[in-house]
Amino acid sequence: MSQRYRITRAFQENGNSAKTISLEECKQIFSSKADFAYTSVFTVKGSTSMSIEGDFFIWSYDEDTQIPFRHYDGDLYVSGTNKVVIPLVIEIASELEADVQEE
């Protein structure tokens, strides 16, 4: 079963007045981080390839590993199958004053 993390403000009652995470906030946070690039189309390559349109912040980890963070409907989503991403998820959630939900 696939595991993913959702970075969200949906659980906050009064703290942050902006309940959703904006694309502009994400662009600002990710632009200050090394090894990240924004793209509006993420392509998964294997025996076949598939392109997905959306707002993606691609983290280049190691030489051949790319982990996409997707901004969708006011939240950020990332796969948790590679455990190296967990500290980064916590760091980004903290910078966005948001919570992390495991799905």
C-alpha positions as CSV (number, residue, x, y, z in Angstrom):
1,M,0.0,0.0,0.0
2,S,1.3,3.4,-0.9
3,Q,2.0,5.9,1.9
4,R,1.8,9.7,1.5
5,Y,1.9,12.8,3.6
6,R,-0.3,15.8,3.4
7,I,0.9,19.2,4.6
8,T,-2.2,21.1,5.6
9,R,-3.7,23.9,7.7
10,A,-7.2,22.2,7.7
11,F,-6.9,21.2,11.4
12,Q,-6.1,24.7,12.7
13,E,-8.9,26.5,14.4
14,N,-7.7,30.0,15.0
15,G,-3.9,30.2,14.6
16,N,-3.1,30.9,11.0
17,S,-5.8,33.1,9.3
18,A,-5.0,31.6,5.9
19,K,-6.6,28.1,6.1
20,T,-5.1,27.0,2.8
21,I,-1.5,26.9,1.6
22,S,-1.2,29.1,-1.4
23,L,0.9,28.3,-4.5
24,E,2.8,31.6,-3.9
25,E,3.8,30.5,-0.4
26,C,5.0,27.2,-1.7
27,K,7.1,28.9,-4.5
28,Q,8.6,31.2,-1.9
29,I,9.5,28.4,0.5
30,F,10.9,26.0,-2.1
31,S,12.9,28.7,-4.0
32,S,15.0,29.1,-0.8
33,K,15.8,25.4,-0.7
34,A,18.6,23.7,-2.5
35,D,17.8,20.8,-4.9
36,F,14.2,21.9,-5.6
37,A,12.7,22.9,-8.9
38,Y,9.2,23.9,-9.9
39,T,7.4,22.3,-12.8
40,S,3.8,22.4,-14.1
41,V,4.2,18.9,-15.6
42,F,5.7,15.9,-13.7
43,T,6.8,13.0,-15.9
44,V,7.2,9.5,-14.4
45,K,9.5,7.4,-16.5
46,G,9.8,3.6,-16.4
47,S,9.0,0.9,-19.0
48,T,6.4,3.5,-20.1
49,S,6.1,7.2,-19.2
50,M,3.2,9.2,-17.9
51,S,3.0,13.0,-17.6
52,I,0.8,14.6,-14.9
53,E,-0.2,18.3,-15.0
54,G,-0.2,20.3,-11.8
55,D,2.0,22.3,-9.5
56,F,5.0,20.2,-8.5
57,F,8.1,21.0,-6.5
58,I,10.6,18.4,-7.4
59,W,13.3,17.5,-4.9
60,S,16.4,15.9,-6.5
61,Y,17.8,13.5,-4.0
62,D,21.0,11.6,-4.8
63,E,21.9,11.3,-8.5
64,D,18.8,9.6,-9.9
65,T,16.0,10.1,-7.4
66,Q,13.3,12.7,-7.8
67,I,10.6,13.2,-5.2
68,P,7.7,15.4,-6.2
69,F,5.8,17.6,-3.7
70,R,2.5,18.4,-5.3
71,H,0.4,21.5,-4.4
72,Y,-3.2,20.6,-4.8
73,D,-6.4,22.3,-3.5
74,G,-4.6,24.3,-0.8
75,D,-2.4,21.5,0.5
76,L,0.9,19.8,-0.3
77,Y,1.2,16.1,-0.9
78,V,4.3,13.9,-1.1
79,S,4.9,10.2,-1.2
80,G,6.3,8.7,2.0
81,T,7.6,5.5,0.5
82,N,11.2,6.9,0.7
83,K,11.8,7.5,4.4
84,V,14.5,10.1,3.7
85,V,11.7,12.6,2.9
86,I,10.1,12.6,6.4
87,P,12.5,15.2,8.0
88,L,12.0,17.5,5.0
89,V,8.2,17.2,5.3
90,I,8.4,18.2,8.9
91,E,10.7,21.1,8.1
92,I,8.5,22.4,5.3
93,A,5.3,22.0,7.4
94,S,7.0,24.0,10.2
95,E,7.9,26.8,7.8
96,L,4.4,26.9,6.4
97,E,2.9,26.8,10.0
98,A,1.0,23.7,8.9
99,D,0.3,20.2,10.2
100,V,1.4,16.8,8.7
101,Q,-1.2,14.1,8.1
102,E,-0.2,10.6,7.2
103,E,-2.6,9.1,4.6
